[in-house]
Amino acid sequence: MDWTGGEESYTVCPSIYIAEQFFVEKGKTMRGYKTFLKIGLAGLLLCPTLAQAACGEEIISLSLYEDISLYSLVAGFILVFAAIFIEKKAFKLSLGVAALLPFLAWGYVNFVVDFTKIQKTIFTYNLQAEATLANIAEAQARYQSEQGAFITDLKVLESHLAGAHGMDECVRIVELNASFGHWSAVAQHYSSPDTVRWDSTSGSSLKKG
């Protein structure tokens, strides 16, 4: 999604449009310039939040939850053993209280976090990325049949996606590589921790990572 300008970005981030129009109407005076900066800054801070809301809740990688579970458990036991072997009561009490925090974190990850729901949400997000890559594959095949080569420029590729249902505004293309007889691309949903890869040599085979 483009936040740097253009009519499409104004529809999602109207404060940028308002700031620009105010700047133009005030004849680029110092007062107009200051107001332009204020409204524009507010837009830049708010628009990523709007974009995230439009594309769903951002999902943390499952491996991060695993790390939190492991390290919080280790930290908790270290603090408990330290409290056992330290003789001063003040330190013993402080370490015992401190040990509660990592154990609470471990309990939250293992008993509160709904991993099934998270996996389903990530799967849905990845399907959107796959659909975008499928559209790119269609556009690449059409362009290659007409021009004898694959598209290497993402901007040019986007202009050829009209007949392939376009680009999903919640999916970004992380990587696009193309040679004379081969192309590959990596896409990622803005709210997903995974990336999805499409390689023309393996047909529609998709790899997540």
N, C-alpha and C positions, 0 to 999 in steps of 0.2 A: 504494500500500500504506500502510495506516495504522499508524503506530508509536506513536500517542498513547494507545491504550487499547482496550478492547473485547476480547471473547473471541477474535476472529480474530487480533488482534495478539499475544495471549498464546501462541497456538499456534506462531507464528514466533519470538517473542521471550519465552521463558518467564521470563527473569530479571526482567522488569518485574512479572510476576505474583507471583514469589517475593518480590520487594521489597515489594510492596503487602501480601501476606498476612502477612509478618513484621512490618510496621508495625502492622497491625491487631491481631495476636496480642499484641504487646508493649504494647498500650494506649496507643500514641502517646507513649511515654516518650522521653527524650532519647537513651538508648542505641538504642532502636528507630528513632528518627529518623535517627541517624548511620548505622546499618546500612542503612536504607532508601536513603539517599543513595548509599552505596557500591555497593550491588547495582544500584540504578537507573542510576547513572552507567556502570557496567560494561555494563549492558544497552544503553544508548543508544550506547555506543561500538562494541559488538559487532554489534548488530542490522542497521545498514546494510551491514556486511560480509556477514552471512548473506543479506540480501536480494539483494545484488549477485551472490553465488554462485548463488542460486536462479534468477536471471534471466540468467545467462550472463556471460561476460567483457565488460567495458565496452570499446567500440571507439572509438578516436580517429578524428576526422574525417580523411578522405583529404587534404583541403586543408592540414591541419596538417603532414602528412608532406611535401607539396610545398614548403611554406614552409621546413621544416627542411632539405630538400635544397638549396634555392636559397641560403638565407642562410648555411648552413655552407660551401658552395662559395665564396661571395663572401668570407666571413671568412677561409677558408683561403688564398686567393690574396692577400688584403691582407697577411696575416702573412708570406707567402713573399716578396712584393715588398719589404716593409719590412725583412725579414732581408737581402735582397740589397743594399739601398742603405745600410744602417747599417754603419759601419766597425768599431765595437767588437765584438770577437769574443764577449764575454760576452752582449751583447744579441742578437747575430746567432744564437747558439746557442739562447738562450731563446726567441726568436721562431720559430726553426725547429722546436723541440720543441712549442711552443704551436700551430703550424699543423697538427700531426698530429691534434689533437682534432677540429676541424671536418671534416677529411677523413675521419676515422673515422666521424663521424656521417653524413656524406654516403654513405659506403660501406655503412653499416648500412641506411640507408633504401632505397638502390637495389639492394642485392644480398642482403639478409637478410630484409627485410619481405616477407611473402607478400600482395601486394595482391589477388590473385584470391580467396584465402581470406577476406580482410577484406570484400571486396565481397559475397561470398556470405553471410557472416554478417550484414552490414548488411541485405541483402535479406530474409533470414529474419526478422530483428527487425522490419523494416518491415511484413512480412506480418502479424505479430501485431498491430501497431498498426492495420493496415487492417481486420483481422477485428473488432477492438474497435469501430472506427468503423462497420462494417457492422451490428454489433449495436445500436449507438446509432441508426442510421438506421431499423432495424426498430422499435425502441422508440418513436422519434419519430413514425413513420408511424402506429403503433397508437394512440398517445396523441392525435395530431392528429385521427384519425378519431372518437375517442370524445369529446374535449373541445373540438375546434375550434381548438386552438392548440398550439404547440410548447412543449416543456419548456425553461425557462431556467435552472433550478437543478440543478446537478450532482448533489446529494444526492437530489433527487427523481427525476432520471433514472436513477440507480443502482438505485433501488427498483423501477423499471419494466423492468429488464433481465433479470429472472428468466426471462421467456419468450423472451429473445433470447440465451440461453446465457451471460449475465452478463458481468462485467468481468474482463479479464485482469489478474492481480495484478502483472504485469511491465510493464504499460502505464499511463501516466498521461495524463489529459486536460489538455492545456496551456491550451486555450481552448475556450469554448462560448458561442456567440452565437445568439440566436433572436429573431425578430420574429413578427408575425402570420402571414405567409405564407412565411417563409424561415428557415433555420437553417444554421449551419456549426460545425465543430468541428476542432480540431487535437489530434492524439495523438502521443505519443512513447514508444517503448520505453525503459526505464530504461538499457539498455546501448547504445543506438544514438545516433549523433550527429545523425541526421535526424529531422525531424518530418513527419507525414503529415496532410494536410488533406482534409476532406470538405465539400463544398458542396452543399446540397440543390437548388440551381438547375441544377447540372450532373450530376444523377443520381449515378451511382457513380464519377464522375471523381475521381481522387486525384492530388494534387500533393505531391511530396516537396521538402523544402528544409532 
